[in-house]
């Protein structure tokens, strides 16, 4: 029995370390309070009527609850008829975290950081493209969709 518990410990420690490293990667951008809704019938969000389009929401929409980290704003991307992704615009590659990725137009699926030139692929959960210096994805926020209202929160 003692031999079995030693094996469990030997396998459990690397698994815990791998999990801890993955958690640290997801925490590159500090947590800030995010909680707002958008109504797809609002003309401001007409571009989200089509899957593959994205819009930027900033603090002018719902105050700091829609500003993301450092007031950079949040990208809302419509992945399919019923699925939305929300990403903080803060570039996770920059140590000072003071750069925001730029979405050139609503059909842009790879916003770019003007400082490090990393491109983040929205349909790929915000992970950087293979030729980007960054190895960290954009910070994601949770979303829910009821057919008309998109709720973005953490």
C-alpha positions in Angstrom: 0.0 0.0 0.0 2.9 2.3 0.8 4.3 1.7 -2.6 1.1 2.7 -4.3 0.9 6.1 -2.4 4.4 6.9 -3.5 3.4 6.4 -7.1 0.4 8.6 -6.7 2.6 11.4 -5.3 5.1 11.0 -8.1 2.5 11.5 -10.7 0.4 14.1 -8.8 3.2 16.6 -8.3 4.0 17.2 -12.1 0.3 17.4 -12.8 -0.2 20.1 -10.1 2.9 22.0 -11.4 1.5 21.9 -15.0 -1.8 23.1 -13.9 -0.2 26.0 -11.9 1.8 27.1 -14.9 -1.3 27.1 -17.1 -3.2 29.2 -14.5 -0.3 31.7 -14.3 -0.4 32.1 -18.1 -4.1 32.9 -17.9 -3.4 35.6 -15.3 -0.9 37.6 -17.3 -3.4 40.5 -17.5 -4.6 41.4 -14.0 -8.3 40.9 -13.2 -10.6 43.8 -13.4 -14.4 43.9 -12.9 -16.2 43.4 -16.1 -20.0 43.0 -16.3 -22.2 44.5 -19.1 -24.7 43.5 -21.7 -25.2 44.5 -25.3 -28.4 44.2 -27.2 -27.9 43.0 -30.7 -30.9 45.1 -31.9 -29.0 48.3 -30.9 -27.7 49.9 -34.1 -24.4 50.4 -32.4 -23.9 46.6 -32.7 -25.2 46.0 -36.2 -21.9 44.6 -37.2 -22.4 41.6 -34.9 -25.3 40.4 -36.9 -22.8 38.4 -39.0 -20.6 35.7 -37.6 -16.9 36.5 -38.1 -17.3 40.2 -37.2 -16.1 42.0 -34.1 -16.6 45.3 -32.4 -14.8 47.2 -29.7 -16.6 48.2 -26.5 -15.0 50.8 -24.3 -15.7 52.7 -21.1 -18.0 55.1 -23.0 -20.5 52.3 -23.3 -21.0 51.1 -19.7 -18.3 52.9 -17.7 -15.5 50.9 -16.1 -17.5 47.7 -16.3 -16.9 47.6 -20.0 -13.4 49.1 -20.1 -11.2 46.1 -19.5 -7.7 46.3 -18.1 -6.2 49.8 -18.1 -9.3 51.1 -19.9 -8.2 49.6 -23.2 -11.7 48.2 -24.0 -13.0 44.8 -24.9 -13.4 43.1 -28.3 -16.6 41.2 -28.8 -16.3 38.6 -31.6 -19.2 36.7 -33.0 -17.8 33.2 -33.6 -21.1 31.6 -34.8 -24.8 32.1 -34.8 -24.9 31.5 -31.0 -21.4 31.9 -29.7 -19.6 35.1 -28.8 -16.0 35.6 -27.5 -14.9 38.6 -25.4 -11.3 39.6 -25.2 -9.4 42.3 -23.3 -7.6 44.6 -25.8 -4.4 44.7 -23.6 -1.5 43.1 -25.3 -0.2 40.3 -23.0 3.3 40.4 -24.5 4.2 43.9 -23.3 5.7 43.9 -19.8 4.1 47.3 -18.9 0.7 46.1 -20.2 0.1 49.6 -21.6 -0.5 48.7 -25.2 -3.9 47.9 -26.7 -4.4 45.7 -29.8 -6.0 47.4 -32.8 -9.0 46.1 -34.6 -8.8 47.7 -38.1 -12.4 46.9 -39.1 -15.3 44.8 -38.0 -14.2 41.9 -40.2 -10.7 41.9 -38.8 -10.1 38.5 -37.1 -6.5 39.2 -36.1 -6.1 42.5 -34.2 -2.5 43.6 -33.9 -0.4 45.3 -31.2 1.2 48.5 -32.5 4.2 48.0 -30.3 5.3 44.4 -30.6 3.4 43.6 -33.8 1.9 40.4 -32.3 -1.3 39.4 -34.1 -4.0 37.6 -32.1 -6.4 35.3 -33.9 -9.9 35.8 -32.5 -11.4 32.5 -33.9 -8.4 30.7 -32.3 -9.5 31.9 -28.8 -7.3 35.0 -29.0 -4.0 33.1 -29.3 -1.2 34.8 -31.1 -0.3 33.8 -34.7 2.7 31.6 -35.2 4.9 34.5 -36.4 4.1 36.8 -33.4 6.6 37.4 -30.7 3.9 36.9 -28.0 3.2 33.4 -26.7 0.3 34.5 -24.5 -3.4 34.7 -25.6 -5.5 37.8 -25.1 -7.4 37.7 -21.8 -10.9 36.2 -22.3 -14.0 37.2 -20.4 -17.1 35.0 -20.1 -20.1 35.5 -22.3 -23.6 34.3 -22.5 -26.2 34.8 -25.2 -30.0 34.5 -25.0 -30.7 35.1 -28.7 -30.8 38.9 -28.4 -28.6 40.0 -25.4 -24.9 39.2 -25.0 -23.7 39.3 -21.4 -20.0 39.9 -20.9 -18.6 39.2 -17.4 -16.0 37.7 -15.3 
